[in-house]
Amino acid sequence: MRGDHGTGVACVILSYGSEPGLLESIESIRSQDVPADEIILVHSGSHDPRSSLQRAGIEIPLHVSDKRLSTGAARNVGIRRTQSPIVAFLAADCQAAPGWIANRLRHHVRHEAVASAMRPLNGDPLTVAYHAYRFATRDPEVVPDLRKRYGVSYRREVFDRFGMFSFELYYGEDTEFIDRISSEIEVAWAPDVVTFHRPPDSVVAQCIQISKQIRRRKWYLRQTAGGYSLRQLVGEALFRIRAGRGVRSRERKRSLWFRMKVAAFLWTFIGTEIMCVFLIRPALDG
């Protein structure tokens, strides 16, 4: 899809299985003030999205695979099937905030790789707590020493120089790629490029997601570092908790009842992670 302004940005939307927010994710890119030159949906697993897109009147290039693709492989499909000089990625459980493309372009004038910030999709206590626990290191207001650079877009020549994402990694492919290029390329932090994340819609579903994330982290460390230590996993959890203080500080003007709910959900997530770190073995699951 080529926009009227010829921005030079390709957006690869990544989807797996039945994703209830897929249409909203696509529309968040299509409705940008500065449009993407190309939009492609790379979908794998069950629930073919073509009929849903047709009913919504959305016509974009698709790559649909009945067989599950690793996230690295799905990214590579999008890179190969687009031509624009800048490649950005958006997961189907996320939405691009206004200015997502325009602000990326401004940063790409000077940088080969640009990382985006993340905000919760809404401000209810459960969503705020989940964001503070899982994604505070990507919050626009996180302090520099706690900042993590993800949601990265790249100039295409980066892939020419360093190769593609690892197709063998179902999880952590972005971490591995950033580590691979970090000696030569600085990933710029762009807090004005904001991605909204839509979490699972219940505390039980969010705890299940946290447990899956721990399994995936263990699996990734076994694949890339030969193993993991409990000290490392606990340290990562404490790091996220420190970063979450900044998110929680924004809520000080909210009611005491609101803040108590956020705290209760946070302790639930902390308990879930402690259990997963010590009890759950690595697994390759959905």
C-alpha positions in Angstrom: 0.0 0.0 0.0 1.6 3.3 -1.1 0.6 6.5 0.6 0.1 9.8 -1.2 3.2 11.3 0.5 5.6 8.6 -0.4 6.9 8.2 3.2 9.1 5.2 2.5 7.8 3.2 5.5 6.6 -0.4 5.3 4.5 -1.6 8.3 4.5 -5.3 8.9 1.6 -6.4 11.1 2.2 -9.7 12.9 -0.7 -11.9 13.9 -1.0 -15.5 15.3 -4.2 -17.4 15.8 -7.4 -15.7 16.8 -6.5 -12.1 17.6 -9.6 -10.1 18.6 -7.9 -6.7 18.1 -6.5 -7.4 14.6 -8.8 -5.1 12.7 -8.2 -2.2 15.2 -4.4 -2.8 14.8 -4.6 -2.5 11.0 -6.9 0.6 11.2 -4.5 2.3 13.6 -1.9 2.2 10.8 -4.3 3.0 8.0 -5.6 6.1 9.8 -2.2 7.7 10.4 -1.9 11.3 9.2 1.3 10.4 7.4 0.5 7.1 5.8 2.7 4.0 5.3 3.8 3.3 1.8 3.2 -0.4 2.4 1.1 -2.4 4.9 1.3 -6.2 5.0 -0.3 -8.7 7.4 1.7 -11.8 8.2 -0.6 -14.3 9.9 0.1 -17.9 10.9 -1.8 -20.5 12.8 -5.5 -21.1 13.0 -8.3 -18.6 12.2 -7.7 -17.4 8.7 -8.3 -13.6 8.8 -9.2 -13.1 5.2 -13.0 -13.2 5.7 -12.8 -10.8 8.6 -10.8 -8.3 6.5 -13.2 -8.7 3.6 -16.2 -7.9 5.8 -14.4 -4.9 7.2 -13.6 -3.7 3.7 -9.8 -3.9 4.3 -7.7 -4.7 1.3 -4.0 -5.2 2.1 -1.4 -7.7 1.1 -1.5 -10.9 3.2 0.8 -13.8 3.9 -1.2 -16.5 5.6 0.4 -19.8 6.8 -1.6 -22.6 8.4 1.6 -23.7 10.0 2.8 -21.7 12.9 5.7 -19.3 12.1 8.2 -18.3 14.6 8.1 -14.5 15.2 11.5 -14.2 13.6 10.3 -16.0 10.5 7.1 -13.9 10.3 9.2 -10.7 10.5 11.4 -12.0 7.7 8.4 -12.7 5.5 7.3 -9.1 5.9 10.8 -7.7 5.2 11.1 -9.8 2.0 7.6 -8.9 0.7 8.1 -5.1 1.1 10.5 -2.7 -0.6 10.3 0.5 1.4 13.5 1.8 2.9 12.2 1.8 6.4 10.6 -1.3 8.0 8.4 -1.1 11.1 6.5 -3.8 12.9 3.3 -3.9 14.9 1.9 -6.8 16.8 -1.8 -7.5 16.4 -2.5 -6.9 20.1 -1.2 -3.4 19.7 -2.3 -0.2 18.1 -0.3 2.7 16.7 -0.9 6.1 18.4 -1.4 9.2 16.2 2.0 10.3 14.9 3.4 6.8 15.0 4.8 6.9 11.4 5.5 10.7 11.2 7.5 10.7 14.4 9.4 7.6 13.3 10.4 9.3 10.1 11.7 12.3 12.0 14.0 10.1 14.1 15.1 8.0 11.1 16.6 11.0 9.5 19.5 10.6 11.9 19.2 7.0 13.1 19.2 3.6 11.4 17.1 2.0 14.2 14.3 3.6 16.2 12.6 2.2 19.3 9.1 3.1 20.3 7.5 3.7 23.7 4.4 1.8 25.0 1.3 3.0 26.8 -1.7 1.0 28.1 -4.7 1.1 25.8 -7.0 2.3 28.6 -6.7 3.6 32.1 -8.6 1.1 34.2 -6.8 -0.3 37.3 -6.1 -3.8 35.9 -4.6 -2.4 32.6 -2.5 0.2 34.5 -1.2 -2.6 36.8 -0.4 -4.9 33.9 1.4 -2.1 32.1 3.4 -1.1 35.2 4.5 -4.7 35.7 5.2 -5.9 32.1 6.0 -2.8 30.1 7.2 0.0 32.4 10.6 -0.3 30.9 9.1 1.0 27.7 6.9 3.7 29.2 7.6 7.2 27.7 8.5 8.5 31.1 10.8 5.8 32.3 14.2 7.0 33.6 17.1 6.4 31.2 18.9 3.7 33.2 15.7 1.5 33.3 14.8 1.9 29.7 14.5 -1.0 27.3 14.5 -0.5 23.5 11.9 -2.6 21.7 9.2 -1.9 19.1 12.1 -1.1 16.8 11.9 0.0 13.1 14.9 -0.3 10.9 16.4 1.1 7.7 16.4 -1.7 5.2 20.2 -1.6 4.8 20.5 -2.8 8.4 19.2 -6.2 7.3 21.6 -6.2 4.3 24.5 -5.7 6.7 23.6 -7.9 9.6 21.2 -10.5 8.1 17.6 -11.2 9.0 15.9 -12.1 12.3 16.6 -15.6 13.6 13.9 -17.9 12.2 14.7 -20.5 14.9 13.6 -18.2 17.7 9.9 -18.3 18.5 10.5 -15.7 21.2 13.2 -13.1 21.8 14.1 -12.7 18.2 14.1 -8.9 18.6 16.4 -9.1 21.6 18.8 -11.4 19.7 18.8 -9.0 16.7 19.4 -5.9 18.8 22.3 -7.6 20.6 23.7 -8.6 17.2 23.8 -5.0 15.8 24.5 -3.2 19.1 28.3 -3.0 18.6 27.8 -0.9 15.4 24.3 0.6 15.6 22.7 2.6 18.4 19.0 2.0 18.7 17.5 5.5 19.2 14.9 6.0 22.0 11.8 7.7 20.6 9.2 8.4 23.4 7.0 10.3 21.0 6.5 7.1 18.9 3.8 5.5 21.1 2.3 2.0 20.8 -0.8 1.2 22.7 -0.9 -2.3 24.1 -4.2 -4.2 24.7 -3.7 -6.7 27.5 -5.8 -9.8 28.1 -9.1 -8.8 29.5 -9.1 -10.5 32.9 -6.6 -10.9 35.8 -6.6 -14.7 35.3 -5.8 -14.3 31.6 -3.0 -11.8 32.4 -1.5 -14.2 35.0 -1.5 -16.9 32.4 0.2 -14.5 30.0 2.9 -13.7 32.6 3.5 -17.5 33.2 3.9 -17.9 29.4 6.3 -15.0 29.3 8.5 -16.7 32.0 8.5 -19.9 30.1 9.4 -18.1 26.9 12.3 -16.2 28.7 13.6 -19.5 30.1 13.4 -21.1 26.6 15.1 -18.1 25.0 18.0 -18.2 27.5 18.5 -21.9 26.9 18.6 -21.3 23.1 20.9 -18.3 23.1 23.0 -18.5 26.4 22.9 -22.2 27.1 20.8 -21.9 30.2 19.5 -19.5 32.9 19.9 -18.9 36.6 17.2 -18.2 39.1 19.3 -15.1 40.2 19.1 -13.8 36.6 15.3 -14.3 36.4 14.7 -12.7 39.9 16.9 -9.8 39.0 14.9 -9.2 35.8 11.7 -9.2 37.8 13.1 -6.7 40.4 14.3 -4.5 37.5 10.8 -4.3 36.1 9.3 -3.6 39.5 11.7 -0.6 39.9 10.7 0.7 36.5 7.0 0.3 37.4 7.4 2.8 40.2 7.4 5.6 37.7 4.2 4.4 36.1 2.5 4.2 39.5 3.7 7.6 40.5 1.6 9.1 37.7 -1.5 7.7 39.4 -1.0 9.5 42.8 -3.7 12.0 41.9 -6.2 9.2 41.4 -8.4 8.0 44.2 -7.2 5.9 47.0 -9.5 3.1 45.9 -8.0 3.2 42.4 -4.5 3.0 43.7 -5.4 0.1 46.1 -6.8 -1.9 43.1 -3.6 -1.3 41.2 -1.5 -2.4 44.1 -3.6 -5.6 44.6 -3.3 -6.5 40.9 0.5 -5.8 41.0 1.0 -8.2 44.0 -1.0 -10.8 42.1 1.3 -10.5 39.1 4.4 -10.6 41.4 3.2 -13.7 43.1 2.5 -15.3 39.7 6.0 -14.6 38.5 7.6 -15.9 41.7 5.8 -19.1 41.3 6.7 -19.4 37.6 10.4 -18.6 38.2 10.8 -21.4 40.7 8.3 -24.0 39.6 7.6 -23.9 35.9 10.0 -25.5 33.4 10.8 -24.0 30.0 8.2 -24.9 27.4 7.5 -24.0 23.8 3.8 -23.1 24.0 1.3 -20.6 22.5 
